[in-house]
């Protein structure tokens, strides 16, 4: 990676001095997890998605010179911060994309504001990105914990799951997801009967599941992600918890996770996503191309990197420059965006991109016609209902 | 009652102890393999976690590519990973026996990263599904908890394997040769025993134990390339607490720390990931040779 960065630095220095007046130079950095628990849902697939966006936007034909670089933040805020600083200071990066893992995303959001770049976040879930730690240069594209809570949390509470017990991954994201869901549950007349903070990452959930079972809750809320959720669901089925009538709510679950679990174990599970490959002709067409390039169906995070990049490039083209990050972000907030994958997207003053969210249910093996035929759509939640209202102090368009 | 004073009814505690024992079973089989390898080869085998992961993946491959089910995998996967271990021993590790421990540690650590990287490259990080075999699905209600049949099987299988390994090394003639070969390889060689062969088979056996644990884990944990990386550090702590190279120490400490971890999950779940390392630090301060180790 160091060598790639060195080469990129040299290239950046060269292009900086020879830039033509009419050509717009844009350098995008995809910063995500390339080897850890989130590597399948973001990772190389997000880089593939960003590249597809540059091609589909026809950047070259429009006189834009777009370069994409990538790095692994290993889910560690210190590593992510160092890469972000180096990208902005030495490599001339204009915008950073993806950044799953909320703790890293929040650190990178601060640096991005300081350096006047743009952070188009697709992978992280914390609502703090557009609330407690909102920045004029942050765009939060795909989802957040509040949207997930409003989907899965409200739906399951209204369907009779009044008593909730949370298994919470013991870090920023887990707590944020639990908090958001708990408030939705309570707003819909439910109650939280218990919570256990599970060290992250964990392999064995049986002790925690047993505590949840003993609590007499109707619903066990899994406020975790990736391999943790897969293990928890696998073991809940093994311990007869789902068979005994307690329901599991996977509060953040991606199509790659369902694929890993298999329809046999995952069937019937409710989950909320912003995108699924098999929704309409446009998503199918794009996903087929993605599948060719990457060998797996896209997750909503990867789709969000694609759409966020498209919107970013459009704003840069309109402004004629990528230099002033705050101006580009402001441009992205000006009008509604018609996106092939997310439909109508409105980027609010606080940087929160609002669009429909969907409640899906995992198909049973009998209903599924193929390896990736995993979801059926249960409900659509409009952007206004899904996301939290904007805080006044975070409205940067004022 | 005291238990209820702490807010935990006794039947819950009993359930948690049983779960601790089940997790301890994995620690025991894995730390046994490490202890065998360290005790007889003086190699700190950092590739153990990766080989455990390989065991699980081989079971998955046998099922998905060849249609071979769990029971055969339980025998075949350890043999295949063991053979792979022998290959590593012959081509690489055998060159390091005369050098400091550190070289073996660095080599095996590098190997672990390479093996994990290769699997990650081909199979991704999300993991692969592996179902519990039909004969072991379902479970029994013990009154204080629901015990899945598969978990009961894990305890029985691991206890049997651990006892068998201990018996073989400590009580049989073959085991006596092995122990003698580590004390004085030249002398044992002079008696006409093929010492390099013995050492090679020992490493293969240690690795096969890791593969066996991997197959046991496949139906209940996510089969993914990082499954061993998360576990290996804990298992090393178990071996250090038990005393490096002590066979019985590794087994007993494995079960014991599983129980301690289980209890921590009830009383202070946030601390369950570190409790083993706290114990390790204390043991190292008070009895540096480990609970069952002989003072050097």
Interface residues (C-beta under 8 A of the other chain):
Chain A: X35 X36 X37 X38 X39 X40 X41 X43 X170 X196 X197 X198 X199 X201 X202 X203 X204 X206 X207 X208 X210 X211 X213 X214 X226 X227 X230 X231 X234 X235 X238 X239 X240 X244 X256 X257 X259 X260 X261 X262 X264 X265 X296
Chain B: X12 X15 X16 X19 X20 X22 X23 X117 X120 X124 X125 X126 X127 X128 X129 X131 X132 X138 X139 X145 X146 X148 X150 X151 X219 X220 X221 X222 X224 X226 X227 X230 X231 X262 X265 X266 X269 X270 X271 X272 X273 X274
